[in-house]
Amino acid sequence: MNQIEFEKNSAPLLEYLQQRNIQAVAFDIDNTILNTREQFHKTLYALGLEIPGEFPVEISPCYWEEISRQIENEVYAVYYRNKREPVLIGKQYEIALTNYLNELNLGDITDGMRERIISYQEEHYKTSPKAYSATKEILELILSSGREVVFNSHAQEDWTEIKIQYIASLIDGVDTFPYIAVPITASKDAKSWSEAYSKVNTRPENTLTVGDNFNADIIPAIQAGCKSVVWINVGGYELPKDFILPEDVHLLVIENIEELKDLNMNSRCFSNVVL
């Protein structure tokens, strides 16, 4: 066994997978494997630099960057008020812009504004967000152990396909990955996670599920019968007060995908006793 093989075979994540009898890993995509948040920000920021030019009153370009940031903040506010339900980026922006214009008594959205929003939305969904720096290593580590990987995406089918092909391009010898795409008009529920597990012919109890959205990833995965789940809790959120963890479920909490490779039985865990 060479040094590279030794390091892979002795990785804490692989030891954890063996201890939990895990045969496949099911991932959420956005903000779990791919930095969708960063691409979202870049689109909103660039669009916001053009929108002030369409305002009914003349505003000095020196203020356009600040206006862009203010509208972007309202987009995020709308997103969280809607409990992080996915919506097309153009729709979110139009709602936020309407709120912004109303607050400043600047009238309604014009045709020119809508044209810019539609144009940016079309470009946004033509490319995949970039992978986190640790994504390639994590996927290679799992695949090197003979285990399979499947994805459960809460996004339109064509954009999900673009993202899957991009993820596959990161790994030598991989053409594609099994996945399901839940329409943004539907819920990412237990049925969707069960369907994802079936894509790799793995029982829920023999699958590790990894996601960043507690309500869309963690809870429905547990409801689908998954016994090992990892919550990427970037925002440091508290567990819902009414959440009761089943006694036979191992729930671990990490801050980013890079921490997954060091996962082990002693990682920060909610299992019967909190932390």
N, C-alpha and C positions, 0 to 999 in steps of 0.2 A: 504494500500500500504506500503510494507516494504521499508527500506532505499535504498536497491539496486535498486528496481523498481523505486523509486522516482528519484534517480540519473540518471538512464537511460532515464526516460521519460522527464527529464528536461535538457537533454544534448543539447548544442547549435546546434549540427549537426541535431538532430531530429527535433528541432524547425525550422531549415532552410529547411529541407526536407518538412515539413508540409506547411510552407509558400510558397514554390515553387511548391506545389502539386506534389511532387516526389513520385512515386510508386515503383521504382527500381533503383539500382545503378549499372552502368556498369564500370568495371575496366579493364585497361590494367594490365598485370601481371609483366613483367620484369622491375625491378627498380621502380615499383609503389607499388606492394604488396610484392614482393620478392626481396631480395638483390642479384640480378643476377650479378651485378657489382663485388661484393665481390667474388663470386664463379669463375667468369671469371678471376679475378686477381690471385686467388690461383692456378688455372690450368696453367696460363701463367708463373707464377713465378716458379712453380715446374718443368715444362717442360724446362724452360730456364736454370735451374741448371744442366740439363743433356745434353743439346744440345752441349755445348762447348767441351764435351768429344768426339764428332764426327767431330770436326774441323780438317782440313788437317794439321794444325800445332799444336804442343803441347803447351797448355796454362796452366799455373799453376792454380790449383783449387781455389787458393785465389782470383782469378779474376772472377770466374764463377758467383758469385752472382751479380756483377756489370754488366756483360754481359747479364744476365737474365733480369735485369731492363732495360737495353738499348734496347733489342729486344722487351720487353713489351711496352716500350714507342713508338716504331715504329708501333706496332700493333694498339695502340690507334690513332696514327697519320693517319694510313691507314683508320681506321674506320671513322674518322672525315672528311678526304678528300673525302670519299664516302658518305658524308652527312648522316651518322649514319644508313645506310642501313644494315640490318642484314645479316650476312654471317656466315657459320659454323666456329667455332673457329679454326679448323685445317687449313682451307683455309686462314683465316686472318693471322694466324701465319706463314704459308708458304710464303705468299706475303711479310710479314715484314722481315722474315729471309732472303729471296732472296735479298731484299734491303740492309740489314745489311751486308751480305757477299759480295755483289758487291761493297759497299762503302769501305770495307776494303781489297778488292782484294783477297778474300779468296776462290774464285771459286763458284761452283754451289752447290745446295742442294744434298746431297748424299742419297742413298737408306736407310742408317742407320738413317739419320735424319728424313726422311719421315715415317719410321716405328715407331719412337718415337712419332711423331706428331699424327699419326693415332691412336696409342695406347691411348694417352692422350685424344684425341677427343672422343673416344669411352667411356672412363670412365667418362668424363665430362657430357655426355648426359644420363647417367644412373641414376643420382640423381637430385633431385630438389634443387634449391638454397634455403637458409633459409629465413624464413619470417622476416620482420622487427619487432621490439619489439612491435609495436602498432597494427600490422595487425590483430591479434586475437581479440583484444578489439574492433577495428573498425567494423569488420565483425559481431561480436556478437551484437554490438549496433544496426546495421542496421537490422539484422535479428530479433532482439527482438521487433522491431517496426512493424513487419508483412510485411516488404518490402522484395523484392527479390534482389539477387545479381547475376550478370552474368559477364563473363570474355571474353575479346577479346585478343587473343595471337598472336603475330607475330613470330611463331616458328614452327618447324616440329611437326606433330600430336602426335607422340609417346612421345616426351619430354613434350609437353603441357599436355598430359594425366597424366604423372608422377607428374607434378606440381599441377594440379587440385586435384589429390588424396591427395597430401601432404597438400594442403590448407584445404581441407575438413577434414583431420585428426585433424586439430587444433580445430575444433568446435564440441562439444558434440552433438550427434544426427544427424550429417550431413554426408552422405555417399559420396556425390559428388556435383558439382555445374554445372549449364549449362554453356557452353562455345563454342566458335568457335576458330579454329586455322587457321590463314592465312599463307600459305606457304611462306618461306623466299624469294622465287623466284617471289612472287606476291606483290602487294601493299596493305597496310592496309588502305583502302579507305572508302568513305562514305557507299558503299555497305556493307562492312564488319561490320561497326557499326550498320547499319540498321538490318542486320542479327542477330547481338548480341541482340538488343532490342527485336526482334521478338521471341527470345528464352524464354523470360519471358513475352511475350504477352503484352508489354508495348509500348505506343506511345513515340516517341523520345522526345516530349515536356514534358513528365511526367517522364523522366529519367535523372538522374545525371550521367555524364560521367567523369571519373577520369583517367588521364594518364600523363606520364612524357615527351612524345615526342610531341612537338607542331605540327609538320608536319604530324605525323602518327596517333595521337590521337585527338588533339584539333580541328584542321582545318576540318578533315573529319567528326568528330562527329557533328560539327556545320552544315556542308554541308548536313548531314543526317537528320537535323531538330531538333537536341538537343538544348534546350534553356538554360540549366544549365551545365556548364563545369568547371572542376577544373584542373588547370595545375600545376603539381608538378615540379617546376622549380629549381632543385637542383643546376644547374650551374649558376643561376642568369642571364640567357640570356635575351636579349632585344626582344621585339616583332618584327617580320619582318616588314620592313618599308612599304611594300605594303599591309599589312594586315589591313582590315577594319572590325571592329566588327559590326555585325548587331545590330540594335537598340534594338531588343527584346531578345538579348542573354546576359545572366549573366555569365561572365568569371571571375573566382576567381583564385588567384595565391597563392600557399603555397610552402614551402621548402621541406616538407616530409610528409609521410602518417600520422604521429602522429598528425599533425596540422589539419587534416580533422575533428577530433572529436569536435574541437572548432569552426568549420565553422559557420558563421552567416551572416546575410544580410549586416553587416558592415565590413566584412572581406576585405582584400586588393583585390580590384576589378577593372577590366577593364570593364566599362559599359557606353558607350557613351563618358564620360569624362575619360581620362586616370588617374587612381589613384585619 
